[in-house]
Amino acid sequence: MEQLTDLKAILHSKRANIYYLEKCRVMQKDGRVLYLTEAKKEYQYFNIPIANTTCLLLGTGTSITQAAMRMLASAGVLVGFCGGGATPLFMGAEVEWLTPQSEYRPTEYIQGWMSFWFDKAKRLEIAKRFQLSRVAFIEKVWAKDKNLHNHGFAIDDEILTPIFEKIKDEIPNAYNVGKLLQLEAEMTKRLYKYAATKTGQIGFTRDHNNADEANVFLNHGNYLAYGLGATTLWTLGISHGFAVMHGKTRRGALVFDVADLVKDAIVLPLAFTSVKEEMSEQEFRGAVLQKFVEHKALDFMFDEVKRASMFYKNEIVL
């Protein structure tokens, strides 16, 4: 079995690729992981650069060999089975992740996380810090993204300024997680309205089950963010079940907490601008991944989770 040390080492936070595949077969051939497609009775092979890949999403009509899974695991690639377009099918609630087996992942971060997780007050404090970081990331991305500027998004807009000022004032005073979730929902609803207005989609309503393009793009982009969140937590060795905001009975809840750090900053506005630009779903997916790289979303997730893990362990000040 090829070992991770045999591959050119690239930190997970610096890896460039997320792959979504459908209607193909993933296999190992000549020491590489390939996917095989069939077109007009001809077979075509395409290489997957596993050392520079964070996660692999397998959609409808895909299969994968045991040898390919062995190589993906050796490279630390997270593999997920999902529905068409990288979103779950029918009653699916989340992507099912297959995590590479490794006895040598770091333990310091899970130890730091568990040092506060059973304390309700400390868990709430970390949730507040996540939400403040989330707002700060929105402000940072929206202030520098040229594509958003071209569509009229302006961080100093008289509509946006009071939204951000209000939530930054209210987050520190939230008395429980329920209040935080309420503040989050109110802010996101206002951001939906702002983005819809800027892109001429007046009357938009967020509904995960709606088939309109904006809702489909939001679902699709959010699941890509979940992939980054799951990769971050697996690499740092933190269980997906130890959430600070989302449902404590959902085994993947911490993935949602971490993905929320970047969803509103990148996925939300891009879903609306992509509809206006009449992008296909494949084009939208490519645009989201490009923005993740451009704004260093994965680096940001790693930094925030690391800082949260160490906050109470070392009693440092963020």
Backbone bond lengths (Angstrom), bond angles and torsions (degrees), N, CA, C in turn:
res aa  C-N    CA-C-N  psi(-1)  N-CA   C-N-CA  omega(-1)  CA-C   N-CA-C  phi
1 M - - - 1.468 - - 1.518 109.93 -
2 E 1.325 116.26 132.71 1.448 120.33 179.27 1.524 109.86 -70.19
3 Q 1.300 116.73 131.53 1.451 121.13 -178.01 1.520 110.36 -91.81
4 L 1.325 115.07 156.69 1.456 120.58 179.19 1.519 110.81 -59.26
5 T 1.343 116.57 -32.86 1.455 120.36 -178.81 1.522 111.95 -68.39
6 D 1.348 117.72 -17.86 1.458 120.88 178.22 1.520 111.79 -78.11
7 L 1.314 116.84 -17.02 1.448 121.24 -178.37 1.521 110.09 -94.56
8 K 1.318 116.10 155.64 1.460 119.88 175.13 1.523 108.04 -64.93
9 A 1.339 116.56 119.74 1.457 120.84 -173.60 1.521 111.43 -73.82
10 I 1.323 116.32 124.13 1.460 122.66 174.27 1.527 106.53 -128.93
11 L 1.319 117.35 123.41 1.456 120.44 178.97 1.518 110.11 -56.89
12 H 1.329 116.38 144.21 1.461 119.79 179.80 1.531 111.64 -58.70
13 S 1.305 116.34 -36.21 1.468 119.26 -178.38 1.525 112.45 -70.04
14 K 1.339 117.09 -13.34 1.466 120.98 -179.47 1.523 113.25 -107.77
15 R 1.314 117.40 -2.63 1.471 119.78 -178.00 1.525 110.93 -70.30
16 A 1.322 115.59 145.56 1.470 120.44 -169.20 1.521 114.23 -98.69
17 N 1.333 118.69 -18.59 1.463 119.46 -165.79 1.526 114.77 -114.16
18 I 1.334 114.18 137.98 1.458 123.26 163.58 1.522 105.42 -125.70
19 Y 1.318 117.11 127.44 1.462 119.77 -179.28 1.523 110.85 -109.67
20 Y 1.335 115.75 135.39 1.454 121.63 168.47 1.524 106.90 -117.04
21 L 1.326 116.82 123.41 1.460 121.53 -177.52 1.516 110.38 -122.96
22 E 1.329 115.80 144.88 1.463 120.30 173.41 1.521 108.77 -145.57
23 K 1.329 115.39 153.57 1.464 123.02 178.36 1.528 111.77 53.36
24 C 1.312 115.44 51.48 1.465 119.58 179.03 1.529 109.23 -155.66
25 R 1.321 115.06 174.06 1.468 121.33 178.93 1.525 108.22 -121.60
26 V 1.323 116.17 127.28 1.458 121.11 179.54 1.528 107.99 -97.90
27 M 1.336 116.41 130.97 1.459 119.93 -174.91 1.522 110.98 -148.77
28 Q 1.304 115.63 168.90 1.457 122.66 174.70 1.514 108.44 -103.32
29 K 1.339 115.56 132.77 1.466 118.98 179.92 1.526 108.69 -149.41
30 D 1.308 116.20 124.91 1.467 121.89 178.05 1.528 112.33 54.88
31 G 1.324 116.52 40.06 1.453 120.65 176.49 1.512 114.60 77.54
32 R 1.341 117.32 13.39 1.466 121.48 178.73 1.528 109.46 -128.41
33 V 1.324 116.27 157.74 1.456 120.90 173.01 1.523 107.42 -97.87
34 L 1.326 115.06 124.60 1.465 121.31 -177.21 1.513 109.30 -124.34
35 Y 1.345 115.73 160.67 1.460 118.56 166.03 1.521 108.67 -121.49
36 L 1.312 114.70 141.21 1.452 123.21 -173.06 1.518 109.90 -110.81
37 T 1.336 116.17 126.55 1.464 121.44 175.98 1.518 109.50 -118.98
38 E 1.327 115.31 158.59 1.460 120.55 178.95 1.516 109.00 -119.03
39 A 1.305 116.97 123.59 1.464 122.33 179.74 1.521 109.19 -136.48
40 K 1.328 116.19 118.07 1.470 122.05 177.67 1.529 111.14 51.99
41 K 1.330 114.06 49.77 1.459 122.19 175.96 1.529 113.04 66.00
42 E 1.323 117.24 13.70 1.453 120.96 176.27 1.529 109.18 -117.14
43 Y 1.318 115.56 140.71 1.448 119.93 178.67 1.532 109.68 -96.71
44 Q 1.320 115.46 137.52 1.458 120.35 178.68 1.517 109.70 -125.78
45 Y 1.334 116.44 135.17 1.452 122.46 179.37 1.529 110.15 -107.10
46 F 1.338 116.01 139.35 1.460 121.08 176.97 1.521 108.67 -131.73
47 N 1.314 116.32 136.06 1.455 121.59 -177.47 1.528 111.52 -81.34
48 I 1.339 116.98 143.53 1.464 123.09 172.53 1.531 107.44 -110.92
49 P 1.324 118.73 114.74 1.477 120.69 -179.53 1.524 110.75 -75.35
50 I 1.326 116.40 84.87 1.459 120.87 -168.30 1.528 113.40 -64.13
51 A 1.334 118.21 -29.43 1.465 119.72 -178.14 1.523 112.04 -68.78
52 N 1.338 116.45 -19.22 1.466 121.06 -179.29 1.525 110.95 -114.98
53 T 1.330 117.11 26.48 1.460 122.31 -177.40 1.528 109.85 -119.73
54 T 1.336 115.72 133.49 1.461 119.82 178.59 1.521 111.57 -86.90
55 C 1.345 116.89 -47.58 1.456 118.68 -179.67 1.521 111.08 -150.49
56 L 1.307 114.49 157.01 1.460 122.98 -178.08 1.516 107.99 -123.90
57 L 1.338 116.55 119.25 1.459 122.36 179.08 1.525 109.13 -100.72
58 L 1.319 116.90 124.48 1.460 121.83 -179.27 1.525 109.01 -107.25
59 G 1.325 116.10 112.80 1.454 121.93 -177.21 1.512 112.76 -93.33
60 T 1.326 116.00 -155.42 1.466 121.34 -176.04 1.523 111.37 -64.62
61 G 1.322 114.75 143.41 1.462 120.46 174.85 1.512 114.74 72.50
62 T 1.339 118.15 24.56 1.460 119.87 -179.54 1.523 110.81 -110.66
63 S 1.310 115.02 157.60 1.460 121.55 171.99 1.519 107.43 -144.27
64 I 1.320 116.50 160.34 1.452 120.25 -178.00 1.521 108.85 -144.39
65 T 1.320 116.30 142.69 1.456 120.26 -178.21 1.520 110.99 -88.67
66 Q 1.322 114.03 160.13 1.460 119.67 179.17 1.523 110.99 -64.27
67 A 1.329 117.15 -36.32 1.464 120.71 179.73 1.524 110.81 -65.44
68 A 1.325 116.95 -37.93 1.465 120.53 178.16 1.516 110.33 -66.53
69 M 1.331 117.34 -41.54 1.459 120.81 178.71 1.527 110.70 -62.39
70 R 1.333 116.34 -36.52 1.455 120.13 179.26 1.530 110.71 -63.88
71 M 1.315 117.19 -42.41 1.466 120.74 179.33 1.525 111.55 -70.08
72 L 1.319 117.12 -39.86 1.463 120.19 177.98 1.522 110.56 -62.69
73 A 1.323 116.49 -40.42 1.455 120.28 178.67 1.522 110.87 -64.55
74 S 1.337 116.52 -39.68 1.467 119.45 -179.07 1.520 111.55 -65.40
75 A 1.342 117.07 -26.66 1.463 121.35 178.83 1.524 112.08 -91.83
76 G 1.344 117.00 -0.73 1.461 120.27 179.00 1.508 113.70 72.77
77 V 1.344 117.68 29.37 1.463 121.24 179.95 1.526 109.29 -88.61
78 L 1.325 116.31 130.27 1.460 121.19 177.51 1.527 108.66 -81.39
79 V 1.313 117.80 131.58 1.462 122.03 -178.38 1.519 109.48 -114.37
80 G 1.327 116.77 131.51 1.455 120.94 -178.99 1.510 112.22 -129.86
81 F 1.331 117.71 136.85 1.462 122.48 172.37 1.527 108.68 -94.87
82 C 1.301 117.15 132.65 1.462 120.17 -175.77 1.519 109.55 -146.70
83 G 1.329 115.60 177.94 1.445 121.09 177.83 1.519 111.59 -84.65
84 G 1.318 116.50 -171.21 1.452 121.46 179.86 1.513 112.16 -62.71
85 G 1.336 116.50 141.73 1.451 120.79 178.57 1.507 113.67 69.65
86 A 1.329 117.14 22.14 1.468 124.23 178.61 1.518 113.00 69.75
87 T 1.313 117.65 17.34 1.464 120.72 177.10 1.527 108.66 -120.43
88 P 1.328 118.76 155.97 1.471 121.26 -176.46 1.530 111.98 -64.44
89 L 1.295 115.25 157.26 1.450 122.02 176.70 1.525 110.57 -93.52
90 F 1.320 116.15 138.94 1.455 122.51 171.02 1.529 113.17 49.72
91 M 1.357 118.17 -108.63 1.460 121.08 -174.83 1.519 113.10 -93.73
92 G 1.345 117.41 12.97 1.455 119.82 178.48 1.516 110.78 -62.53
93 A 1.326 117.01 138.77 1.460 120.92 -178.04 1.516 112.99 -105.77
94 E 1.336 116.47 -22.09 1.451 118.61 -179.06 1.520 109.05 -162.83
95 V 1.334 115.71 160.29 1.455 119.74 174.15 1.528 108.59 -68.32
96 E 1.306 116.99 137.44 1.467 121.04 177.68 1.528 107.98 -91.65
97 W 1.322 116.69 115.14 1.459 121.34 -174.89 1.521 111.70 -96.97
98 L 1.316 114.81 136.79 1.451 121.98 172.42 1.519 106.47 -105.00
99 T 1.318 117.50 112.67 1.459 120.24 -174.70 1.519 110.88 -95.43
100 P 1.326 117.37 135.59 1.468 120.34 178.12 1.526 111.10 -58.41
101 Q 1.317 115.92 141.27 1.459 120.21 -179.77 1.516 109.37 -84.09
102 S 1.307 117.00 127.20 1.461 121.04 177.72 1.521 109.02 -154.07
103 E 1.318 115.40 129.89 1.458 120.92 177.67 1.525 111.45 -91.34
104 Y 1.325 117.59 3.26 1.459 120.47 -172.44 1.522 113.22 -115.98
105 R 1.313 117.24 13.55 1.461 118.93 174.47 1.523 109.16 -68.88
106 P 1.348 117.56 154.66 1.474 119.55 -177.88 1.526 111.64 -66.47
107 T 1.330 115.67 150.35 1.465 120.77 178.10 1.524 112.36 -107.57
108 E 1.337 117.01 -13.04 1.467 119.28 -174.17 1.522 112.53 -61.08
109 Y 1.336 117.52 -33.71 1.464 119.06 -175.22 1.523 111.80 -77.14
110 I 1.329 117.68 -39.65 1.463 118.60 176.59 1.531 109.80 -68.43
111 Q 1.326 117.21 -34.51 1.461 118.95 176.83 1.526 110.92 -65.93
112 G 1.334 115.57 -41.42 1.457 119.09 177.27 1.519 111.77 -65.01
113 W 1.343 116.33 -40.67 1.466 120.63 -179.80 1.529 110.43 -63.43
114 M 1.327 116.07 -43.38 1.460 119.59 -177.89 1.524 112.02 -72.83
115 S 1.339 117.44 -17.74 1.467 119.57 179.19 1.526 112.08 -66.62
116 F 1.355 116.96 -20.60 1.469 119.01 178.75 1.523 113.11 -118.79
117 W 1.332 118.16 -18.43 1.461 120.04 -165.41 1.530 113.44 -62.30
118 F 1.307 118.57 -33.59 1.466 120.60 -177.54 1.522 112.97 -81.32
119 D 1.322 116.73 -4.33 1.463 122.06 177.18 1.530 108.33 -98.53
120 K 1.316 117.57 112.64 1.464 122.36 -174.65 1.521 112.49 -57.65
121 A 1.335 117.33 -42.20 1.467 121.21 -178.20 1.522 111.07 -66.69
122 K 1.330 116.69 -41.51 1.469 119.97 179.71 1.531 110.81 -69.04
123 R 1.321 115.80 -38.13 1.466 119.85 178.25 1.529 110.33 -62.71
124 L 1.317 116.66 -39.57 1.463 121.15 177.56 1.519 110.87 -64.96
125 E 1.328 117.08 -39.15 1.463 120.82 179.69 1.531 111.04 -62.82
126 I 1.330 117.17 -41.58 1.467 120.56 177.77 1.521 110.31 -65.99
127 A 1.322 117.32 -38.90 1.464 120.96 177.76 1.525 110.43 -61.37
128 K 1.329 117.25 -40.70 1.465 121.08 177.96 1.525 110.47 -63.32
129 R 1.328 116.21 -41.68 1.459 119.72 -179.40 1.519 111.22 -66.98
130 F 1.322 117.10 -36.35 1.466 120.46 174.24 1.529 110.63 -60.66
131 Q 1.327 116.67 -43.43 1.455 120.12 -177.78 1.527 111.82 -68.28
132 L 1.321 117.38 -38.40 1.465 120.16 176.78 1.527 110.96 -66.32
133 S 1.338 116.78 -38.54 1.467 120.73 176.96 1.527 110.58 -66.09
134 R 1.304 115.95 -36.59 1.465 121.38 177.99 1.526 110.65 -60.81
135 V 1.320 116.57 -46.86 1.464 120.72 179.76 1.523 110.26 -65.03
136 A 1.320 117.13 -41.80 1.459 120.98 179.88 1.525 111.19 -62.23
137 F 1.349 116.22 -36.77 1.466 120.12 179.74 1.532 110.57 -69.79
138 I 1.324 117.30 -37.74 1.467 120.15 175.69 1.525 109.56 -59.29
139 E 1.328 116.22 -48.36 1.461 120.46 -178.80 1.525 110.92 -61.18
140 K 1.318 116.90 -40.99 1.461 121.02 -179.26 1.526 111.88 -65.29
141 V 1.338 116.23 -48.12 1.469 120.90 -177.34 1.528 111.11 -67.48
142 W 1.315 116.85 -47.04 1.456 120.29 -177.32 1.528 111.96 -67.40
143 A 1.330 116.82 -23.98 1.464 120.29 179.79 1.525 112.00 -76.39
144 K 1.352 117.69 -25.78 1.464 119.78 -173.27 1.522 114.34 -114.40
145 D 1.338 118.87 -10.89 1.460 120.62 -175.11 1.531 111.30 -78.17
146 K 1.316 116.67 115.25 1.470 121.90 -176.37 1.523 111.92 -66.74
147 N 1.333 117.10 -36.27 1.458 120.15 179.81 1.522 111.20 -61.88
148 L 1.338 116.54 -41.78 1.456 120.27 178.36 1.524 110.76 -66.88
149 H 1.316 116.95 -38.69 1.465 119.93 177.47 1.523 110.52 -60.71
150 N 1.341 116.08 -38.77 1.470 120.19 179.71 1.521 112.32 -64.30
151 H 1.337 116.14 -24.72 1.463 120.63 179.31 1.533 112.09 -96.59
152 G 1.307 116.74 8.01 1.460 120.30 175.03 1.509 116.00 92.81
153 F 1.341 117.96 3.68 1.455 120.63 176.89 1.529 108.69 -72.88
154 A 1.313 117.09 129.66 1.470 121.44 179.58 1.515 109.20 -140.02
155 I 1.321 116.73 122.87 1.459 120.53 -174.96 1.520 111.74 -64.15
156 D 1.340 117.30 -25.73 1.466 120.25 178.88 1.526 112.25 -95.29
157 D 1.332 116.23 16.24 1.459 121.46 177.82 1.529 109.43 -59.44
158 E 1.315 116.02 141.18 1.471 120.26 -178.56 1.517 112.11 -64.82
159 I 1.330 117.23 -16.21 1.468 120.37 175.83 1.526 110.52 -83.22
160 L 1.335 117.02 -41.89 1.456 120.98 -176.08 1.521 113.23 -74.70
161 T 1.320 116.75 -40.00 1.460 120.44 -174.84 1.528 113.52 -51.75
162 P 1.343 118.72 -50.51 1.475 118.06 179.44 1.529 113.45 -66.89
163 I 1.345 117.50 -27.40 1.469 120.28 178.08 1.525 109.83 -63.31
164 F 1.324 115.68 -48.94 1.462 119.92 -177.99 1.524 112.00 -71.51
165 E 1.312 116.90 -39.96 1.468 119.91 179.15 1.522 110.98 -62.47
166 K 1.325 116.19 -41.43 1.470 121.01 -178.61 1.528 111.18 -63.29
167 I 1.326 116.33 -48.65 1.466 117.50 -174.93 1.527 110.77 -71.81
168 K 1.325 118.81 -33.33 1.474 120.25 177.67 1.530 111.42 -67.27
169 D 1.315 116.56 -27.93 1.464 120.26 175.53 1.522 112.10 -77.03
170 E 1.345 115.95 -33.80 1.462 119.93 -173.12 1.528 114.04 -88.01
171 I 1.329 117.78 -28.44 1.465 119.89 -178.17 1.526 112.78 -57.42
172 P 1.336 120.21 -48.59 1.469 119.60 -178.52 1.529 113.54 -60.88
173 N 1.331 117.18 -23.63 1.462 120.74 -177.21 1.526 113.61 -96.11
174 A 1.325 117.25 1.54 1.469 120.00 179.38 1.526 109.53 -62.33
175 Y 1.320 116.49 129.81 1.460 120.13 -173.91 1.525 113.41 -91.19
176 N 1.339 117.46 -12.22 1.459 120.15 174.64 1.526 109.86 -160.09
177 V 1.323 116.22 174.98 1.465 121.18 -177.75 1.522 111.16 -64.85
178 G 1.332 116.50 -34.98 1.462 119.49 178.05 1.511 112.26 -57.79
179 K 1.333 116.11 -41.07 1.464 120.08 178.08 1.527 110.48 -66.45
180 L 1.323 117.21 -39.72 1.464 120.48 177.38 1.529 111.40 -60.77
181 L 1.325 115.79 -43.78 1.463 120.29 179.11 1.523 110.99 -63.34
182 Q 1.325 116.57 -36.67 1.461 120.73 177.03 1.532 110.82 -64.45
183 L 1.325 116.73 -45.12 1.464 120.75 178.76 1.521 111.05 -63.09
184 E 1.332 115.64 -40.91 1.461 121.05 178.23 1.531 110.56 -60.84
185 A 1.322 116.32 -47.12 1.463 120.72 -178.44 1.526 111.56 -63.12
186 E 1.322 116.51 -40.84 1.462 120.25 179.82 1.523 111.36 -65.02
187 M 1.335 116.91 -43.33 1.454 119.87 179.32 1.523 111.11 -64.01
188 T 1.333 116.32 -47.55 1.462 120.07 -177.79 1.528 110.92 -62.49
189 K 1.321 117.37 -39.31 1.463 120.94 177.91 1.522 110.92 -60.06
190 R 1.333 117.10 -41.02 1.466 121.08 179.49 1.533 110.82 -70.54
191 L 1.334 116.97 -33.29 1.461 119.92 176.92 1.530 111.18 -69.74
192 Y 1.348 116.20 -37.19 1.468 119.57 174.34 1.533 109.72 -58.08
193 K 1.311 115.88 -46.75 1.462 120.93 -178.25 1.520 110.69 -62.58
194 Y 1.320 116.28 -42.21 1.464 120.91 179.63 1.531 110.70 -62.79
195 A 1.341 116.69 -48.36 1.460 121.54 -178.88 1.528 111.08 -64.81
196 A 1.325 116.60 -40.32 1.467 120.47 179.50 1.525 110.48 -64.56
197 T 1.317 116.67 -39.67 1.466 120.63 179.27 1.523 110.81 -65.71
198 K 1.323 117.53 -43.79 1.465 121.83 -178.39 1.526 112.43 -65.58
199 T 1.329 116.40 -26.33 1.466 119.57 -177.28 1.529 112.94 -108.49
200 G 1.334 116.51 12.03 1.457 120.73 174.60 1.505 115.44 73.26
201 Q 1.337 117.91 27.44 1.472 121.02 -179.95 1.522 109.94 -111.99
202 I 1.309 114.05 57.41 1.460 121.33 -177.76 1.532 109.86 -61.64
203 G 1.335 115.96 138.45 1.459 120.20 179.08 1.512 114.04 90.53
204 F 1.331 117.07 5.75 1.462 119.79 179.37 1.537 110.78 -60.85
205 T 1.322 115.39 139.16 1.459 122.51 174.88 1.513 108.88 -129.26
206 R 1.321 116.70 128.76 1.466 119.96 -179.70 1.508 109.93 -75.25
207 D 1.333 115.75 119.03 1.463 122.58 179.02 1.523 106.99 -147.02
208 H 1.329 116.35 114.34 1.458 121.07 -176.47 1.531 112.55 -60.29
209 N 1.318 116.98 -22.61 1.467 120.29 -176.82 1.523 113.50 -96.38
210 N 1.331 117.30 -5.81 1.453 120.13 179.24 1.525 110.71 -72.55
211 A 1.336 116.42 147.90 1.455 121.21 -177.50 1.523 113.07 -99.92
212 D 1.347 117.43 7.03 1.462 118.08 176.87 1.520 109.16 -68.22
213 E 1.332 116.43 155.77 1.460 120.96 -171.02 1.522 113.35 -60.31
214 A 1.323 117.86 -41.43 1.467 119.96 -177.68 1.527 110.86 -61.33
215 N 1.335 117.79 -45.22 1.461 120.97 179.27 1.523 111.64 -67.27
216 V 1.322 116.88 -38.84 1.470 120.57 177.95 1.521 110.19 -63.77
217 F 1.329 116.75 -44.29 1.464 120.75 179.52 1.533 110.84 -64.56
218 L 1.311 117.15 -41.07 1.469 120.40 178.26 1.525 110.80 -61.33
219 N 1.335 117.17 -45.55 1.469 120.71 177.78 1.525 110.72 -59.16
220 H 1.318 115.18 -46.98 1.469 121.52 -176.88 1.529 110.57 -62.74
221 G 1.331 116.47 -50.22 1.456 120.65 -179.15 1.519 112.83 -63.35
222 N 1.333 116.51 -37.72 1.462 119.80 179.16 1.522 111.52 -63.06
223 Y 1.336 117.12 -38.42 1.460 119.27 179.72 1.519 111.76 -69.74
224 L 1.325 117.46 -29.00 1.465 119.34 173.04 1.528 109.51 -66.82
225 A 1.328 116.46 -39.26 1.472 120.40 176.22 1.526 110.67 -64.13
226 Y 1.344 117.55 -37.00 1.462 120.63 176.81 1.530 110.17 -61.46
227 G 1.332 116.66 -36.05 1.463 120.40 177.59 1.519 111.42 -61.47
228 L 1.343 116.36 -42.35 1.460 119.99 178.02 1.533 110.48 -66.48
229 G 1.324 116.40 -40.68 1.466 120.01 179.18 1.514 111.65 -62.63
230 A 1.333 116.83 -43.80 1.462 121.04 179.86 1.521 110.87 -65.10
231 T 1.333 116.69 -40.19 1.465 121.11 178.46 1.522 110.71 -62.77
232 T 1.327 116.78 -43.85 1.469 121.32 179.22 1.516 111.08 -58.77
233 L 1.321 116.56 -48.38 1.466 120.59 -176.43 1.519 111.65 -68.85
234 W 1.347 116.93 -40.51 1.468 118.58 178.59 1.520 110.51 -62.46
235 T 1.335 117.17 -45.41 1.465 120.98 -177.80 1.520 111.48 -61.40
236 L 1.332 116.99 -38.38 1.462 121.11 -179.45 1.529 112.39 -84.29
237 G 1.345 116.44 -5.94 1.465 120.02 175.90 1.513 114.75 78.34
238 I 1.347 117.33 25.24 1.464 120.90 -178.52 1.526 109.45 -103.46
239 S 1.310 117.19 129.23 1.458 121.68 179.91 1.514 111.25 -62.35
240 H 1.326 116.26 140.52 1.464 122.04 179.99 1.525 112.73 -68.43
241 G 1.315 117.65 -12.24 1.459 120.32 -174.81 1.522 115.10 -86.32
242 F 1.342 117.97 -11.74 1.462 120.02 -174.47 1.531 111.07 -93.54
243 A 1.324 115.47 68.84 1.463 121.87 -176.39 1.517 110.78 -76.74
244 V 1.337 115.41 158.56 1.467 120.43 175.01 1.527 111.82 -110.51
245 M 1.342 116.65 -15.51 1.468 119.53 179.90 1.520 113.10 -127.20
246 H 1.315 116.63 -55.26 1.458 119.61 -174.77 1.523 111.49 -72.74
247 G 1.335 115.18 172.87 1.459 121.89 -171.05 1.514 114.59 -47.56
248 K 1.312 116.97 126.33 1.468 121.65 -178.98 1.527 112.24 -72.19
249 T 1.311 117.87 -10.54 1.460 120.30 179.56 1.526 111.67 -97.59
250 R 1.324 117.25 0.49 1.473 120.43 179.58 1.520 108.33 -99.24
251 R 1.315 116.38 121.83 1.463 118.92 -171.31 1.520 113.72 -68.75
252 G 1.326 118.11 -14.70 1.456 120.40 177.62 1.511 113.11 -109.01
253 A 1.335 117.22 18.02 1.466 120.77 -169.77 1.525 113.48 -62.97
254 L 1.335 117.97 -34.68 1.463 119.31 -178.92 1.528 111.14 -67.26
255 V 1.336 117.31 -27.90 1.468 120.42 174.18 1.525 109.92 -58.50
256 F 1.337 116.52 -41.56 1.461 120.46 179.58 1.527 111.36 -66.77
257 D 1.340 116.22 -39.63 1.461 120.21 177.86 1.525 111.03 -59.17
258 V 1.326 116.25 -46.30 1.464 121.10 -176.57 1.534 110.69 -71.64
259 A 1.320 117.29 -40.48 1.470 120.51 178.79 1.525 111.23 -62.90
260 D 1.327 116.85 -32.88 1.465 120.56 179.66 1.524 112.67 -61.77
261 L 1.325 117.18 -19.83 1.456 120.19 178.75 1.530 111.79 -61.17
262 V 1.343 117.21 -28.35 1.472 119.95 -174.02 1.533 114.26 -121.58
263 K 1.323 117.81 -12.47 1.471 119.96 -173.86 1.523 113.26 -59.33
264 D 1.326 117.40 -50.98 1.464 120.15 -176.80 1.520 111.90 -68.73
265 A 1.322 117.18 -30.85 1.459 120.73 -178.05 1.523 112.30 -72.02
266 I 1.346 116.77 -38.56 1.468 120.29 -172.15 1.527 113.30 -114.73
267 V 1.327 117.39 -53.97 1.470 120.27 -174.13 1.524 111.63 -67.06
268 L 1.334 116.29 -46.02 1.468 120.20 -174.74 1.529 112.97 -56.87
269 P 1.329 119.65 -57.56 1.466 118.34 -177.97 1.521 112.74 -66.86
270 L 1.339 116.58 -35.21 1.463 119.54 -177.19 1.525 111.84 -67.90
271 A 1.326 117.27 -31.74 1.461 120.12 177.24 1.526 110.33 -60.59
272 F 1.324 117.19 -42.36 1.464 121.00 -178.02 1.525 111.70 -75.37
273 T 1.317 117.66 -42.62 1.467 119.06 179.83 1.528 111.20 -66.98
274 S 1.337 117.00 -31.98 1.470 120.59 179.45 1.522 111.28 -69.35
275 V 1.330 117.15 -35.40 1.464 120.12 175.20 1.520 109.50 -64.18
276 K 1.314 116.64 -44.05 1.466 120.70 179.28 1.523 111.45 -61.85
277 E 1.335 116.80 -36.88 1.458 121.43 -179.91 1.522 112.20 -83.99
278 E 1.342 117.19 2.35 1.463 124.19 177.58 1.531 112.17 57.83
279 M 1.299 116.01 44.07 1.462 121.06 176.97 1.523 110.69 -74.84
280 S 1.319 115.78 151.74 1.459 120.49 170.37 1.529 107.74 -80.11
281 E 1.324 115.84 168.67 1.464 118.39 179.98 1.526 111.15 -64.20
282 Q 1.332 116.48 -36.11 1.461 119.87 177.80 1.530 110.97 -65.72
283 E 1.319 117.26 -41.04 1.464 120.98 177.54 1.523 111.06 -64.44
284 F 1.332 115.76 -40.15 1.460 119.90 177.79 1.520 110.70 -62.27
285 R 1.328 116.67 -44.60 1.459 120.27 179.70 1.533 110.40 -58.28
286 G 1.320 116.53 -44.63 1.459 120.35 178.41 1.515 112.29 -62.60
287 A 1.337 115.94 -38.61 1.471 120.23 179.90 1.523 111.28 -66.36
288 V 1.336 116.90 -40.23 1.464 120.61 178.83 1.521 110.58 -62.97
289 L 1.322 116.50 -47.14 1.461 120.17 -179.18 1.525 111.01 -61.97
290 Q 1.342 115.80 -38.61 1.456 119.54 177.72 1.527 111.43 -63.23
291 K 1.318 116.68 -41.12 1.470 120.53 179.43 1.527 111.26 -68.78
292 F 1.336 117.36 -34.41 1.457 119.84 175.08 1.530 110.46 -58.20
293 V 1.335 114.78 -42.83 1.465 119.62 179.86 1.525 110.39 -70.99
294 E 1.334 116.58 -46.61 1.465 121.74 -176.95 1.525 112.24 -58.23
295 H 1.325 116.39 -42.05 1.470 120.19 -177.29 1.530 112.78 -98.27
296 K 1.338 116.82 9.88 1.465 122.94 174.70 1.533 111.18 54.41
297 A 1.323 115.04 49.46 1.464 120.51 -177.43 1.525 111.95 -62.73
298 L 1.340 116.84 -41.75 1.456 119.82 -177.77 1.531 110.96 -67.57
299 D 1.328 117.42 -40.19 1.467 120.67 174.97 1.524 110.49 -57.76
300 F 1.327 115.23 -44.24 1.465 121.07 -178.95 1.521 111.02 -61.61
301 M 1.342 117.17 -43.94 1.455 120.70 178.25 1.528 111.27 -61.17
302 F 1.328 116.41 -46.88 1.458 120.31 179.44 1.524 110.76 -58.61
303 D 1.321 116.59 -47.50 1.468 120.34 -177.93 1.523 111.90 -60.50
304 E 1.341 116.44 -44.46 1.459 120.01 -176.89 1.529 111.93 -67.85
305 V 1.336 116.82 -40.90 1.465 119.41 -179.80 1.526 110.44 -69.12
306 K 1.323 117.02 -40.09 1.468 120.23 177.12 1.525 111.02 -61.00
307 R 1.324 116.23 -46.15 1.462 120.08 -178.15 1.530 111.16 -64.55
308 A 1.316 116.07 -39.63 1.465 119.39 177.77 1.527 110.98 -64.75
309 S 1.347 116.44 -40.46 1.462 120.44 -179.27 1.522 111.70 -62.12
310 M 1.330 115.73 -38.19 1.458 120.54 -175.38 1.525 113.38 -90.20
311 F 1.327 117.71 -6.97 1.462 120.77 -171.69 1.527 112.54 -58.60
312 Y 1.315 117.58 -52.13 1.462 120.43 -178.48 1.525 112.31 -89.19
313 K 1.340 116.56 -24.68 1.459 118.50 -179.45 1.523 110.92 -63.38
314 N 1.337 116.07 -42.10 1.460 120.27 -179.15 1.519 112.72 -107.05
315 E 1.371 115.96 0.21 1.456 121.93 -177.35 1.529 111.95 52.02
316 I 1.367 115.03 44.99 1.453 119.43 179.04 1.513 109.08 -87.85
317 V 1.309 116.70 166.49 1.454 121.62 178.36 1.521 108.34 -107.37
318 L 1.331 116.69 124.36 1.467 120.06 179.87 1.522 110.22 -78.68
